[in-house]
Amino acid sequence: MNIPAFKDVLLAQKRIGEHLRPTPLHRYAALDAMLDARVYVKHENYQPIGVFKIRGGINLVSQLSPDERRSGVVTASTGNHGQSIAYAARLFGVQALIVVPENANPVKVDAMRSHGAEILFHGRDFDEAREKCEELSREKGMRYISSGDEPLLIAGVATHTLELLEEQPDVEIVIVPVGGGSGSAGACIAARAVNPEVQVIGVQAAAAPAAYLTWKARQWTESGMETFAEGLATRAPFMLPQQILWNHLSDFILVEEDEMKRAVRIYLEKVKTLAEPAGAASLAAVLKFPERFRGRTIALILSGGNISPDHLRLILQS
């Protein structure tokens, strides 16, 4: 697998621009006052599927070969990646099969179905669904799409950071939630090319720290996976994003479940926007270490807003 270059991000921006508008980058007085910093929020929760991953899905599916388009695609997902592939597959007339864990978020499953994807429930978690997905790819001859180890996905999602730095080149720090790591890896590629002085900081759930542990040890490290933030729920790392993170990520922060819940509530109360726990992880990191970011110009990637009513109700009651 080739590590994407900045030219790949520029090509992705051109392809994606035919189908998506840039997402808003807003600054909120309430967050500035709370955090004593200049805080911008990149609203990937305003994408058509409510999550940043749509960028990678469009970039990848648009580049499938004629044979791959005919055979269709298969992927595994806890929900957001699956939505991006389902959306892009429908856009380009490709059959999509999505394997999801048995306890997958029903809001996200319904969204995948609405875009015409076939859904197969399998396994306790993402990694068991992924193993089934790889098996089906071999059996059916469908193009397997990894949710992390795909250069075109990384180049596609990197466009969120390219957009925000084009709009606000004075941003000093970009803070990105990390599940598989495509978003943070893409942020590193874009930030390094536009302004090497920009720091990119990744944020992962302390209850599912596989990417953090792998980044820290510089070698493959699996972990437990007890987080309620399904967008961050992986127990095995993806090594293509890790190669990028090892070289370019400035730092990595772990946040607790209650810290993400608090961030979801603050987004709702102060920003009047809906964030899923994974999407709120970047804000949770700043709330955890406010002194570190005091007086700085920071951008938070609000990576997604796909939260079920039941899940939101529990967070608001906690």
C-alpha positions as CSV (number, residue, x, y, z in Angstrom):
1,M,0.0,0.0,0.0
2,N,1.3,3.4,-1.0
3,I,1.2,6.3,1.4
4,P,-0.9,9.0,-0.1
5,A,0.9,12.2,-1.1
6,F,-0.4,15.7,-1.0
7,K,-1.1,15.6,-4.8
8,D,-3.5,12.7,-4.0
9,V,-5.3,15.0,-1.6
10,L,-5.6,17.7,-4.2
11,L,-6.9,15.2,-6.8
12,A,-9.4,13.9,-4.2
13,Q,-10.6,17.5,-3.5
14,K,-11.3,17.9,-7.2
15,R,-13.3,14.6,-7.4
16,I,-15.2,15.2,-4.2
17,G,-16.0,18.8,-5.2
18,E,-18.2,17.5,-8.0
19,H,-20.5,15.9,-5.4
20,L,-20.0,17.7,-2.0
21,R,-19.8,21.3,-0.8
22,P,-17.2,22.2,1.7
23,T,-18.5,21.9,5.3
24,P,-18.8,24.9,7.6
25,L,-15.9,26.0,9.8
26,H,-17.5,28.1,12.6
27,R,-16.1,29.9,15.6
28,Y,-18.3,30.1,18.7
29,A,-18.0,32.8,21.4
30,A,-19.3,30.3,24.1
31,L,-16.5,27.8,23.3
32,D,-13.9,30.6,23.2
33,A,-14.9,31.8,26.6
34,M,-15.1,28.3,28.1
35,L,-11.7,27.2,26.9
36,D,-9.9,30.6,26.8
37,A,-8.8,29.9,23.3
38,R,-9.8,30.7,19.7
39,V,-11.8,27.6,18.8
40,Y,-13.0,26.7,15.3
41,V,-15.3,23.7,14.7
42,K,-15.2,21.9,11.4
43,H,-18.7,20.6,11.0
44,E,-18.4,17.2,9.3
45,N,-21.7,16.3,11.1
46,Y,-23.3,18.5,8.4
47,Q,-22.3,16.1,5.6
48,P,-25.2,14.4,3.7
49,I,-24.6,11.2,5.8
50,G,-23.6,13.1,8.9
51,V,-20.0,12.1,9.0
52,F,-16.6,12.9,7.5
53,K,-16.0,9.5,5.9
54,I,-18.2,10.3,3.0
55,R,-15.2,12.1,1.5
56,G,-13.2,8.9,1.4
57,G,-16.1,6.8,0.1
58,I,-16.6,9.1,-2.9
59,N,-12.9,9.3,-3.7
60,L,-12.4,5.6,-3.6
61,V,-15.6,4.4,-5.4
62,S,-15.2,6.9,-8.1
63,Q,-11.8,5.3,-9.0
64,L,-12.9,1.7,-9.1
65,S,-12.0,-0.2,-12.3
66,P,-14.8,-1.3,-14.7
67,D,-14.4,-4.9,-13.4
68,E,-14.6,-3.8,-9.8
69,R,-17.8,-1.8,-10.5
70,R,-19.4,-4.9,-12.1
71,S,-18.4,-7.2,-9.2
72,G,-19.5,-4.8,-6.5
73,V,-17.9,-3.9,-3.2
74,V,-18.0,-5.4,0.3
75,T,-16.9,-3.8,3.5
76,A,-17.2,-4.0,7.3
77,S,-18.4,-1.2,9.5
78,T,-19.9,-0.1,12.8
79,G,-21.9,2.4,10.8
80,N,-20.2,5.5,9.6
81,H,-17.7,3.9,7.1
82,G,-20.5,1.7,5.8
83,Q,-22.7,4.7,5.2
84,S,-19.9,6.4,3.2
85,I,-19.5,3.3,1.0
86,A,-23.2,2.8,0.6
87,Y,-23.7,6.5,-0.4
88,A,-20.8,6.4,-2.9
89,A,-21.9,3.0,-4.3
90,R,-25.3,4.3,-5.0
91,L,-23.9,7.5,-6.5
92,F,-21.8,5.5,-9.0
93,G,-24.1,2.6,-9.6
94,V,-22.2,-0.1,-7.7
95,Q,-23.6,-2.9,-5.6
96,A,-22.5,-2.7,-2.0
97,L,-22.6,-5.3,0.8
98,I,-22.0,-4.0,4.3
99,V,-21.2,-6.4,7.2
100,V,-22.0,-4.9,10.5
101,P,-21.8,-6.2,14.1
102,E,-24.9,-7.7,15.6
103,N,-25.3,-4.8,18.0
104,A,-24.8,-2.1,15.3
105,N,-26.4,1.4,15.8
106,P,-29.9,1.1,14.3
107,V,-29.8,4.7,13.0
108,K,-26.7,4.0,11.0
109,V,-28.0,0.6,9.7
110,D,-31.2,2.3,8.5
111,A,-29.1,4.9,6.8
112,M,-27.0,2.3,5.0
113,R,-30.1,0.5,3.8
114,S,-31.6,3.8,2.6
115,H,-28.7,4.2,0.2
116,G,-29.4,0.7,-1.3
117,A,-26.7,-1.3,0.4
118,E,-27.3,-5.0,1.4
119,I,-26.7,-5.4,5.2
120,L,-25.4,-8.6,6.8
121,F,-25.2,-8.8,10.6
122,H,-22.3,-10.8,11.9
123,G,-20.2,-11.0,15.1
124,R,-19.9,-9.3,18.4
125,D,-17.9,-6.3,17.2
126,F,-16.2,-4.6,14.3
127,D,-13.3,-7.0,14.1
128,E,-15.5,-10.1,13.8
129,A,-17.6,-8.4,11.2
130,R,-14.3,-7.5,9.3
131,E,-13.2,-11.1,9.3
132,K,-16.5,-12.2,7.8
133,C,-16.2,-9.5,5.3
134,E,-12.8,-10.7,4.1
135,E,-14.2,-14.2,3.8
136,L,-17.2,-13.0,1.7
137,S,-14.8,-11.0,-0.6
138,R,-13.0,-14.2,-1.5
139,E,-16.2,-16.2,-1.9
140,K,-18.1,-13.6,-4.0
141,G,-15.2,-12.0,-5.9
142,M,-16.3,-8.6,-4.6
143,R,-13.8,-5.7,-4.1
144,Y,-13.0,-5.7,-0.4
145,I,-12.7,-2.1,1.0
146,S,-10.8,-1.8,4.3
147,S,-12.1,0.9,6.5
148,G,-8.5,2.0,7.3
149,D,-5.9,0.6,5.0
150,E,-7.0,2.3,1.8
151,P,-4.9,5.1,0.3
152,L,-7.9,6.6,-1.6
153,L,-9.9,6.7,1.6
154,I,-7.1,8.6,3.5
155,A,-6.6,11.0,0.6
156,G,-10.3,11.7,0.5
157,V,-10.8,12.4,4.2
158,A,-7.7,14.5,4.3
159,T,-9.7,17.2,2.4
160,H,-11.4,18.2,5.6
161,T,-8.2,19.5,7.0
162,L,-7.2,21.0,3.6
163,E,-10.5,22.9,3.6
164,L,-10.1,24.3,7.1
165,L,-6.6,25.5,6.6
166,E,-7.5,27.1,3.3
167,E,-10.3,29.0,5.1
168,Q,-8.3,29.7,8.4
169,P,-4.5,29.5,7.7
170,D,-3.8,30.9,11.2
171,V,-4.9,27.6,12.9
172,E,-2.1,26.3,15.1
173,I,-3.5,22.9,16.2
174,V,-5.9,20.5,14.5
175,I,-7.5,17.9,16.9
176,V,-9.0,14.8,15.3
177,P,-10.9,11.8,16.6
178,V,-9.2,8.4,15.9
179,G,-10.8,5.1,15.4
180,G,-9.0,3.3,12.5
181,G,-6.9,6.5,11.9
182,S,-7.8,7.5,8.4
183,G,-9.0,10.9,9.4
184,S,-6.0,11.7,11.6
185,A,-3.6,10.4,9.0
186,G,-5.2,12.5,6.3
187,A,-5.1,15.5,8.6
188,C,-1.3,15.0,9.0
189,I,-0.8,14.8,5.2
190,A,-2.7,18.0,4.5
191,A,-1.4,20.0,7.4
192,R,2.2,19.1,6.8
193,A,1.9,20.2,3.1
194,V,0.1,23.4,3.8
195,N,2.0,24.5,7.0
196,P,4.5,22.1,8.7
197,E,4.2,24.2,11.9
198,V,0.6,23.1,12.4
199,Q,0.3,20.4,15.1
200,V,-2.1,17.5,14.5
201,I,-3.3,15.8,17.7
202,G,-5.2,12.5,17.7
203,V,-7.9,11.6,20.3
204,Q,-9.1,8.0,21.0
205,A,-11.3,6.4,23.7
206,A,-9.3,5.1,26.6
207,A,-11.6,2.1,26.6
208,A,-10.5,1.2,23.0
209,P,-6.9,2.4,22.7
210,A,-5.5,0.1,20.0
211,A,-4.4,2.9,17.7
212,Y,-2.9,4.9,20.6
213,L,-1.0,1.9,21.9
214,T,0.3,1.1,18.4
215,W,1.4,4.7,17.9
216,K,3.1,4.7,21.2
217,A,4.9,1.4,20.8
218,R,5.6,1.8,17.1
219,Q,4.4,-1.8,16.6
220,W,1.1,-3.6,16.1
221,T,-0.8,-3.7,19.4
222,E,-4.3,-5.0,20.0
223,S,-6.4,-3.8,22.9
224,G,-9.7,-4.3,24.7
225,M,-12.7,-2.5,23.2
226,E,-15.3,-1.4,25.8
227,T,-16.2,2.1,24.5
228,F,-19.7,3.1,23.8
229,A,-18.5,5.4,21.0
230,E,-18.8,3.0,18.1
231,G,-16.9,5.3,15.8
232,L,-13.8,4.7,17.9
233,A,-14.5,1.0,18.6
234,T,-11.7,-1.0,17.1
235,R,-9.5,-3.5,19.0
236,A,-6.9,-3.9,16.2
237,P,-5.0,-1.0,14.5
238,F,-4.8,-0.3,10.8
239,M,-1.1,-0.1,9.8
240,L,-1.3,2.2,6.7
241,P,-2.6,5.1,8.8
242,Q,-0.1,4.2,11.5
243,Q,2.8,4.7,9.2
244,I,1.7,8.2,8.6
245,L,0.9,8.9,12.3
246,W,4.3,7.6,13.4
247,N,6.0,10.2,11.3
248,H,3.7,13.2,11.5
249,L,1.3,13.1,14.4
250,S,2.3,15.6,17.1
251,D,0.6,13.9,20.0
252,F,-2.2,11.5,21.0
253,I,-4.7,11.9,23.8
254,L,-7.0,9.3,25.4
255,V,-10.4,10.4,26.7
256,E,-12.8,8.6,29.1
257,E,-16.4,7.8,28.4
258,D,-17.8,10.4,30.7
259,E,-15.5,13.0,29.1
260,M,-17.0,12.3,25.6
261,K,-20.5,12.4,27.1
262,R,-19.8,15.8,28.6
263,A,-18.5,17.0,25.2
264,V,-21.7,15.8,23.5
265,R,-23.8,17.9,26.0
266,I,-21.6,21.0,25.5
267,Y,-21.9,20.8,21.7
268,L,-25.7,20.6,22.1
269,E,-25.9,23.4,24.8
270,K,-23.2,25.8,23.6
271,V,-23.0,25.2,19.8
272,K,-26.5,24.0,19.1
273,T,-25.3,21.1,17.2
274,L,-25.6,17.3,17.4
275,A,-22.4,15.3,17.9
276,E,-22.0,11.5,18.3
277,P,-19.5,10.5,21.1
278,A,-16.7,9.8,18.6
279,G,-17.3,13.1,16.9
280,A,-17.2,14.9,20.2
281,A,-13.8,13.3,21.2
282,S,-11.8,16.2,19.9
283,L,-13.7,18.7,22.2
284,A,-13.4,16.2,25.1
285,A,-9.6,16.3,24.7
286,V,-9.5,20.1,25.0
287,L,-11.9,20.0,28.0
288,K,-9.6,17.4,29.6
289,F,-6.4,19.6,29.3
290,P,-7.6,23.2,29.0
291,E,-4.3,24.7,30.1
292,R,-2.5,23.0,27.2
293,F,-4.7,24.9,24.6
294,R,-5.2,28.2,26.5
295,G,-4.6,31.2,24.2
296,R,-4.1,29.0,21.1
297,T,-5.9,29.0,17.8
298,I,-7.3,25.5,17.5
299,A,-9.6,23.6,15.1
300,L,-11.8,20.7,16.3
301,I,-12.8,18.1,13.7
302,L,-16.4,17.3,14.7
303,S,-16.3,14.1,12.7
304,G,-19.9,12.9,12.9
305,G,-23.3,13.4,14.4
306,N,-24.9,10.0,13.9
307,I,-26.3,9.2,17.3
308,S,-29.5,7.3,18.1
309,P,-32.3,8.9,20.1
310,D,-31.9,6.3,22.9
311,H,-28.1,6.9,23.0
312,L,-28.6,10.7,23.2
313,R,-31.2,10.3,25.9
314,L,-28.8,8.3,28.1
315,I,-26.1,10.9,27.6
316,L,-28.4,13.8,28.6
317,Q,-29.6,11.9,31.6
318,S,-26.1,11.0,32.9
